[in-house]
Structure formats: structure tokens, C-alpha cells
């Protein structure tokens, strides 16, 4: 009892901060409270829309350092995988299954999808191992699958035998719809920033599969109109010039002032290869009409090469109908070379992503596609992919 009373989780959290930068960024905004009324640990959404983790210090005091890190990551995975918000399974209308049974089965599916990525999970207070694909009661379950697939497999067994829930690490409360929505928006910002920060450094133990899943979630949830505006804003270059009309605030009438004008120098490459049909091309032009409400930009039509005689500047406020000028194969190196040689500050590519990964861009680059194409790209990239609806 003395050991549990004096138990300090902070040193394990510090280790997480040092070794796992992506998990660390999520952990910083999740308070952790000792609670002996629960057997292990749990994460929940409070009424103010913030997440909170509870843990039993007596159980945690029995764990090794590696086991503690895995339990912490387990709880954070529930947040990263949006198990309490976007992907929370909904009780089926008209179902005869008791709600408690449904709740337990969905929690098992969540744990299976998480624990497949963890290797140092401890035994639970009951002596049961944690739910994990390929082990114990779930020996026949494949590894590295989604929560949705595991739930489907579990439900198929309900009529045959009781689903074992003894390996659950945690349980989760049911937040109000308002709290759930607020938590989703708050955490989306945190996860997006953490992901972008880690892309330029390292993700720790986060697997490629999880990174792809998080990236896909970021792409599908993002407000792409806001993203376009943000991209335009961050692609502005500043032109500074001396001006005798503007008084220098620091040295009035001694040094001339500085007049700053900001210009947008963005290239928008439009994929006109044969794999991009007219409906998709038309939807691309519809989005460019929205972009033209806020900035000028240079339109670069391409397939396996750039149609340089068809390049033009789309002026702010203009509206245009789509026009096809090419229909060959696809090569993303062609527009990348064109933009790299001309000193643009930003590059947007509207495409079906149906070509090999291109060479590096000298300016920030963003991809725009539809939901179907985003789900099966020909290549992976750390650059932003925005999905239009």
C-alpha cells in the first residue's frame, strides 16, 4: 500500500515526452488523475470538451516502465483513433442486444485495434492478458486491422458464443453530443499540429500504418476551404520598399519608413490526363472559382508534360468554366519542374493521384483530390492532401 500511495506517474510521463514526441504532444493536453475506484485506467471526455485520463496507482505501481508506457500509449491511442468521437460505434436501431453487451463488445474491438500496435502490455488485475489479435481468446484474429473490422468479427460470434471481455484495459463514459463535438474539434487541432511537427523530426515508435491512418483522418476531417485560405496566406511573399510618405516610428525624420506590400505567387497545376474524367475536371474548376475569390494564381495544365502555351493567370474575382486541353498519361515531375524553375511561393496540384511520387518541390506544395482517389493514392507523402467533397 505504501508503494501505491507514493506512486508517481510523472517520471513515466517524462519518459514518454523524451521518447515519443507524437504521443507526448497529445499527452500534454490530457490531465491524469489517480482514481482507486477503477481497476486499471481510462480516458473520457468531460463536459467542457476536454479529455481526462484516470488511473489506479495501485495497479500502476506493479508495472514495469515499458508496461507503463504501453498503457499510457493505449489510452492516447483511443484519442488518436477517435474512438470516443468520430469513430465511436453507434448502437444499432432495433437491436435486441442489451446495450451493456454492445458497449462491452465495441470496447473490445477498440482495444484489439490498439493493442495490435503494442508489445509490452501487462496482465490485468484479474490475471487476464489484454485483448490482442493473435493471442488468447483472439488467437484467430489477424493483426493490424481496424476497429470496424474487429467489431464485425466480434458481432459474427455473438450468436455462437459469448465474446470475452475479460481482457479490457479500460472503459469509457458516454459524453454529451455537445461535449463530444467540442472535444473532437479541440483534439483535431492538437493532433494536426503534432503530426506536422513530427514530420520534420521523428514520430517515435508510431508505425507507418498508424501514420497513414492519422494522415487520412486529417485529410478527411479538414475544412478544405479554410485550408486553401491558409495555404494562400502562408504563400504570400513580402515586398519591402523605402517610402518618404511613411514615417519611421523608431527614427522619425531620420530614416525613411518602410512600405510593405504582400503578393501571392501561387501556381495551380491541373491534372488533365486521361484518368481524370470530365466530371472530376469540372469539380476542380468549381473549387478554383472559390480560390479566385481571394487571390490571383497561375494555372498550369499538365498530363505527362506541361502545356506551356495554355498557362495563364486567373485573376482575382474572375469566374471560369472548365476547359480540357490535354488527355495523355500522368507525370507529376512535369508541373514540379515548371514551378521549381519559376520561383513560385506555393504550388497546389489538383489530381487523382494516379502517378508515381514526384521529385521534391522548392516551395510548399499541397494536393487536392476527391475522397475516392484519396483512399487509394499511387504514393505516400508527408505533404498536405486535401479532400474536396
SULLIN-V765962 format. One line per field, one symbol per residue. burial: 1 if it has 9 or more other ideal C-beta (glycine too) atoms within 8 Angstrom, else 0. Layout:
burial=???
This chain:
burial=00010010100110111001111111101101010001011111110011111111111110100011111111111111111110111000000000001101111111111111110111010001111110010100100010100110110011000011101111010010001111111111011111101100000101000111111111110101001110110011000000100101000000001110000111111111100100011111101111110011111111110110001001000001010001010111011111110001111111111110010010111111110011001000000011110
